[in-house]
């Protein structure tokens, strides 16, 4: 066939495109690919001598868990006697004296710790401080690094984002995490911190509700504390109902670590679960969203008991999202974080956020660099569906709010300074996060101890960021 040019076109490109392609079979899943489905079950708590004679019925009773939670040094020392090495017990005693948070741990959590190697166990690391592991705080660290109190128009209510507020109805939790960003208020006073008091007070709550109703731009309220798990069922119902009755509120979230540290409450505290269900049902009738936000940090925290609790919530139509904190020696490994994300999906918990560890007093040993966060985020993305992949964020010190960890204006990996802006939260301001000293070269660590060198590094970072 001749064209206008007198040439015959080569049919090979079309012929090749139409030809059947060789099918490529995906190789079989590698060993461990289904590890997220392998949840710890059985009567594992009996391995701890103190719980050896505890029946399943007792262990699943939330009242038994609360009554037998280890609160303070003496109780924990008594349990660990004969369970942990003497060197570990002495190390923990020193850690208690230096920690900004009081110690409170449930029997459930204690039974998940590997007592053959408690020094390196990721659950122990989160709740029981060791004096030998503590490191010097960064000189730029403050007790309330997120400025929650500075952004509080009324006591116990932080209004930072245009359409969202954080409501703190109480200051207690079922357990006390070493890394708590609210260590300025949560739990009892310690040797190093005198706490801000946010006791349960319906009278105080009314001032928060009045403020929320007076600000039509507010649409989203996070109910935290403390921990919503520690609210009585009547308070769950009252707070949820009162917020849903405010016209401008479209979404409320109950924040609780409880699902990770005492899932049996969902199985045995019928009044609390019914109150939460009633609030969720009212939300659906009003076409408003009611969800629970929880806090699993490691794959080991997710057990068959966790799954049973999540199934109960799922059947009642209550959706659960998860917020993790990136912690050194806990979950700062690519494969461990991927396993956590997959295991959350297995029990119908949506991975929502992975936070860069806040600059909290007394837990510098748990912080990681922003670079570690970036590396893990890159690995995790693609492990599972996008809607089950968490967003990795830095809650910008100074009240800038949550910023995508990769969205910095400048990041100096040598000095460990990252600079963020928050144009829709606090326009015109910049917010600096500082990598932990232990992640920096020795020469730079020394420079951070020199006020003049410190100011020069910060000024250079701001210039480089253009702020």
C-alpha positions in Angstrom: 0.0 0.0 0.0 1.4 3.4 -1.0 0.8 6.6 0.9 0.8 10.1 -0.4 4.5 10.0 0.0 4.7 6.8 -2.0 5.8 4.7 0.9 4.2 1.8 2.7 3.8 2.4 6.5 5.5 -0.2 8.8 2.7 -2.2 10.4 5.0 -3.6 13.0 4.3 -1.0 15.8 0.5 -1.7 15.7 1.1 -5.4 15.3 3.4 -5.5 18.3 0.9 -3.5 20.4 -1.9 -6.0 19.5 0.2 -9.1 20.1 -0.6 -11.0 23.4 1.9 -10.2 26.1 3.6 -12.8 28.1 1.8 -13.1 31.5 4.0 -12.4 34.5 3.0 -14.3 37.6 3.6 -12.6 40.9 5.9 -14.8 43.0 4.4 -16.5 46.1 4.2 -14.4 49.2 7.5 -14.5 51.1 7.7 -16.0 54.6 6.2 -13.7 57.2 4.0 -11.9 54.7 0.9 -13.0 56.7 2.4 -12.4 60.1 -0.1 -9.6 60.7 -2.8 -12.3 61.1 -0.9 -14.1 63.8 -2.4 -12.6 66.9 -1.3 -13.7 70.4 -4.0 -15.8 72.1 -4.5 -18.3 74.9 -4.0 -17.6 78.6 -0.6 -15.9 78.1 -1.0 -13.9 81.3 -0.4 -17.1 83.4 3.3 -16.9 82.4 3.6 -14.0 84.9 3.8 -15.6 88.4 1.5 -13.0 90.0 -1.2 -13.9 87.4 -0.6 -17.7 87.2 -3.9 -18.5 88.9 -6.1 -15.9 87.2 -8.9 -17.4 85.2 -10.0 -16.1 81.8 -13.2 -14.7 83.3 -11.2 -12.7 85.9 -8.6 -11.5 83.4 -11.3 -10.2 81.0 -13.1 -8.4 83.8 -12.2 -4.7 83.4 -12.8 -4.1 87.1 -10.2 -6.8 87.9 -7.8 -5.1 85.5 -8.4 -1.7 87.1 -8.1 -3.0 90.6 -4.9 -4.8 89.9 -3.2 -2.2 87.8 0.2 -1.4 89.2 0.3 2.2 90.2 3.6 3.5 91.6 7.0 2.1 92.4 6.2 -0.2 95.3 3.6 -2.3 93.6 5.7 -2.7 90.5 8.8 -3.6 92.4 6.8 -6.3 94.2 5.5 -7.8 91.0 9.0 -7.8 89.3 10.7 -9.5 92.3 11.7 -12.9 90.9 10.3 -12.0 87.5 13.0 -9.6 86.2 16.8 -9.6 86.8 17.9 -7.7 89.9 19.9 -5.3 87.7 16.7 -4.4 85.8 14.8 -3.7 89.1 17.5 -1.4 90.4 17.6 0.4 87.0 13.8 0.9 87.1 13.9 2.2 90.7 16.3 4.9 89.5 14.2 5.6 86.5 11.1 6.2 88.6 12.9 9.0 90.5 13.8 10.8 87.2 10.6 10.3 85.1 8.1 13.2 84.6 5.2 10.7 84.5 3.9 8.5 87.3 3.9 4.8 86.5 0.6 3.0 86.0 0.4 -0.3 84.0 -2.4 -2.8 83.6 -2.0 -6.5 84.2 -2.8 -7.0 80.5 0.2 -4.9 79.4 2.5 -6.4 82.0 1.7 -9.9 80.7 2.7 -8.8 77.1 6.2 -7.8 78.2 9.0 -10.2 77.3 10.4 -10.7 80.8 13.2 -12.8 79.5 14.6 -9.5 78.0 12.8 -6.6 79.7 15.6 -4.1 78.9 14.8 -4.2 75.2 11.1 -5.0 75.2 9.1 -2.3 73.3 6.1 -2.4 75.7 8.3 -2.1 78.7 10.1 0.8 77.0 6.9 2.8 76.8 5.7 2.5 80.4 8.6 1.6 82.7 11.5 4.0 82.8 15.1 2.8 83.2 17.6 5.2 84.7 20.4 3.8 82.5 18.5 4.6 79.3 17.6 8.2 80.1 19.6 10.9 78.2 20.0 14.6 78.4 17.0 16.7 77.3 17.5 18.9 74.3 18.1 22.5 75.4 15.2 23.7 73.2 12.7 21.4 74.9 9.8 22.7 77.0 7.2 21.0 79.2 4.2 22.1 77.1 6.0 22.0 73.8 2.7 22.2 71.8 1.5 25.3 73.6 -1.8 23.7 74.4 -2.3 26.0 77.4 -1.4 29.1 75.5 -4.0 28.3 72.9 -6.7 27.6 75.5 -9.5 30.3 75.6 -11.1 28.5 78.6 -9.6 26.0 81.0 -9.3 22.6 79.4 -10.2 23.6 75.8 -7.5 24.2 73.2 -8.7 26.1 70.1 -5.8 26.1 67.6 -7.2 25.1 64.2 -9.9 27.2 62.6 -12.7 24.5 62.8 -11.4 22.1 65.5 -10.9 22.2 69.2 -9.4 19.8 71.8 -11.6 19.3 74.9 -9.9 17.9 78.1 -12.6 16.9 80.5 -10.2 15.0 82.9 -6.6 14.4 83.7 -6.4 10.6 84.4 -5.8 7.6 82.2 -5.9 3.8 82.6 -2.1 3.8 82.1 0.5 6.5 82.0 2.7 6.6 79.0 6.3 7.8 79.5 6.1 9.8 76.3 2.8 11.6 77.0 2.8 15.0 75.4 0.5 16.2 78.1 2.8 15.3 81.0 2.3 18.9 82.2 -1.2 17.8 83.4 -1.7 14.0 83.3 -1.4 11.9 86.5 -0.1 12.9 89.9 2.8 15.2 90.7 6.2 13.6 90.4 9.6 14.4 91.7 10.3 16.5 88.6 6.9 17.9 87.6 4.0 19.7 89.4 0.9 19.1 87.3 -1.7 21.4 86.0 -5.1 20.1 87.4 -7.9 19.2 85.1 -10.2 17.3 87.3 -13.7 16.0 86.3 -15.9 19.0 86.7 -19.3 19.4 84.9 -19.2 23.1 85.9 -15.9 23.6 84.1 -17.2 21.6 81.1 -20.2 24.0 80.8 -17.8 26.9 80.1 -16.2 24.8 77.3 -19.6 24.0 75.8 -20.6 27.7 75.9 -17.4 28.7 74.1 -17.9 26.0 71.4 -21.5 27.1 70.8 -20.4 30.7 70.5 -17.9 29.9 67.8 -19.8 28.9 64.6 -16.6 28.0 62.8 -16.0 25.1 65.2 -17.2 21.9 63.6 -14.9 19.2 65.1 -14.2 18.4 68.8 -11.7 15.9 70.1 -12.6 14.6 73.6 -9.3 13.6 75.2 -7.7 14.4 78.5 -6.6 12.2 80.2 -8.5 9.4 78.6 -12.1 9.0 77.6 -11.9 5.4 79.0 -11.8 6.9 82.5 -15.0 8.9 82.0 -18.0 7.3 83.7 -20.7 6.1 81.3 -23.0 8.9 82.3 -20.3 11.4 81.4 -19.7 9.8 78.0 -23.4 10.1 77.3 -23.7 13.7 78.6 -20.6 15.1 76.9 -21.4 13.3 73.6 -25.1 14.4 73.6 -24.3 18.0 74.6 -21.8 18.4 71.8 -24.0 16.8 69.2 -26.8 19.1 70.1 -24.7 22.1 69.2 -25.7 23.1 65.7 -22.3 23.9 64.3 -20.6 20.6 65.5 -20.4 18.1 62.7 -17.8 15.6 64.1 -16.7 14.4 67.6 -13.9 12.0 68.4 -13.4 10.2 71.7 -9.7 9.7 72.3 -8.6 6.7 74.3 -5.5 4.6 74.8 -7.7 2.1 76.5 -8.4 -0.1 73.5 -4.7 -0.8 73.3 -4.0 -1.3 77.1 -7.3 -2.7 78.4 -9.5 -4.0 75.6 -11.5 -6.1 78.0 -13.4 -3.0 79.1 -15.2 -3.1 75.7 -16.1 -6.8 76.5 -17.2 -6.4 80.1 -18.2 -2.8 80.8 -21.7 -2.9 79.3 -22.8 0.5 80.5 -19.8 2.3 79.1 -20.1 0.6 75.8 -23.9 1.2 75.6 -23.3 4.9 76.4 -20.8 5.1 73.6 -23.1 3.3 71.2 -26.0 5.6 72.2 -23.9 8.7 71.3 -22.8 7.1 68.0 -26.4 6.3 67.1 -27.5 9.9 68.0 -24.7 11.1 65.7 -26.0 9.0 62.8 -29.5 10.3 63.3 -28.2 13.8 63.2 -25.9 13.0 60.3 -22.9 13.8 62.4 -19.8 11.7 62.7 -18.8 10.0 66.0 -15.6 7.9 66.1 -13.0 6.6 68.6 -9.4 7.5 68.2 -7.0 5.0 69.9 -3.3 4.5 70.3 -1.5 1.2 69.4 2.2 1.7 69.0 3.5 -1.9 68.4 2.3 -5.1 66.8 2.7 -6.9 70.1 -0.1 -4.8 71.7 -2.6 -6.3 69.3 -3.9 -9.7 70.5 -6.9 -11.9 70.1 -8.5 -10.0 72.9 -8.0 -6.7 71.0 -9.7 -8.3 68.0 -12.7 -9.4 70.1 -13.1 -5.9 71.4 -12.8 -4.3 67.9 -15.3 -6.8 66.6 -17.8 -5.7 69.2 -17.3 -2.0 68.2 -17.5 -2.8 64.5 -20.7 -4.7 64.9 -22.2 -1.7 66.7 -21.2 0.6 63.8 -18.5 2.5 65.8 -15.5 3.3 63.7 -12.0 3.4 65.2 -8.9 5.2 64.0 -5.3 4.8 65.3 -2.6 7.4 66.1 0.9 6.0 66.8 3.9 7.8 68.1 7.3 7.0 66.5 9.6 5.9 69.3 13.2 4.8 69.4 13.5 1.1 70.3 9.7 0.7 70.1 8.6 1.1 66.5 11.4 2.9 64.6 12.0 0.0 62.3 10.5 -0.1 58.8 9.3 -3.7 59.0 7.9 -3.4 62.5 5.9 -0.3 61.5 4.7 -2.1 58.4 3.6 -5.0 60.5 1.8 -2.7 62.9 -0.1 -1.0 60.0 -1.1 -4.3 58.5 -2.2 -5.7 61.9 -4.3 -2.7 62.6 -6.1 -3.3 59.3 -6.6 -6.9 60.3 -8.7 -5.9 63.3 -10.6 -3.1 61.5 -8.7 -0.2 63.0 -7.8 2.5 60.5 -4.2 3.7 60.7 -4.5 7.5 60.8 -1.4 9.2 62.1 2.2 8.3 63.0 3.5 11.3 65.0 7.1 12.4 65.2 7.8 12.1 69.0 6.9 15.4 70.7 9.7 17.3 72.5 8.6 16.0 75.9 10.6 16.4 79.1 12.5 13.4 80.4 12.1 11.0 77.4 14.8 12.2 75.1 15.9 8.5 74.8 12.6 7.7 72.9 12.8 10.5 70.3 14.0 9.8 66.8 15.3 12.1 64.0 13.0 13.5 61.3 15.2 11.5 58.9 14.2 8.2 60.5 10.5 9.2 60.1 11.0 10.0 56.5 12.7 6.7 55.8 10.0 4.7 57.5 7.2 6.6 55.7 8.8 5.8 52.4 8.9 2.1 53.2 5.4 1.8 54.6 3.7 3.6 51.7 2.6 0.8 49.3 2.5 -1.9 51.9 -1.3 -1.8 51.9 -4.2 0.2 50.6 -3.9 4.0 50.8 -6.9 4.4 53.1 -5.1 2.0 55.5 -1.8 3.8 55.3 -1.1 6.4 58.0 0.0 10.0 57.4 3.4 10.7 59.1 3.4 14.0 60.8 5.2 16.4 63.0 3.1 18.3 65.6 5.0 21.5 65.2 6.4 22.8 68.5 5.0 26.2 69.5 1.4 25.4 68.3 1.8 25.1 64.6 -0.3 22.0 64.5 0.2 18.8 62.5 2.4 19.1 59.4 3.3 16.4 57.0 6.8 15.3 58.1 8.1 15.8 54.6 6.6 19.3 54.3 9.4 21.2 56.0 10.7 24.5 54.5 14.2 23.4 55.4 15.8 20.4 57.2 19.5 20.5 58.2 20.4 16.9 58.9 23.7 17.9 60.6 22.2 20.3 63.2 18.9 18.4 63.4 16.8 21.5 62.8 13.7 21.2 60.7 11.6 24.4 59.9 7.8 24.2 59.3 5.2 26.8 58.5 1.4 26.5 59.0 -0.2 29.1 56.8 -3.8 28.1 57.5 -3.2 27.8 61.3 -0.8 30.6 62.2 0.1 32.5 59.1 3.4 34.3 59.0 4.9 32.2 61.8 7.5 29.4 61.6 8.0 26.4 63.9 11.2 24.5 64.6 11.6 20.9 65.5 14.9 19.6 66.8 16.2 16.1 66.4 17.4 14.4 69.6 21.0 15.1 70.6 21.8 11.4 70.6 21.2 11.3 66.8 23.8 14.1 66.1 27.5 14.1 65.8 29.4 14.8 69.0 30.7 18.1 67.8 27.2 19.3 67.1 26.0 18.1 70.4 28.6 20.2 72.1 27.5 23.2 70.0 24.0 22.9 71.3 25.3 23.4 74.8 26.8 26.7 73.8 24.1 29.5 73.8 25.9 31.5 71.2 26.4 28.6 68.8 22.8 27.5 69.5 21.4 30.9 68.4 23.6 30.8 65.3 22.4 27.4 64.2 18.8 28.4 64.6 19.3 31.7 62.8 21.0 29.9 59.9 18.1 27.4 59.7 15.5 30.2 59.5 17.5 32.0 56.8 17.8 28.8 54.8 14.1 28.3 55.1 13.3 31.8 54.0 11.4 32.7 57.1 
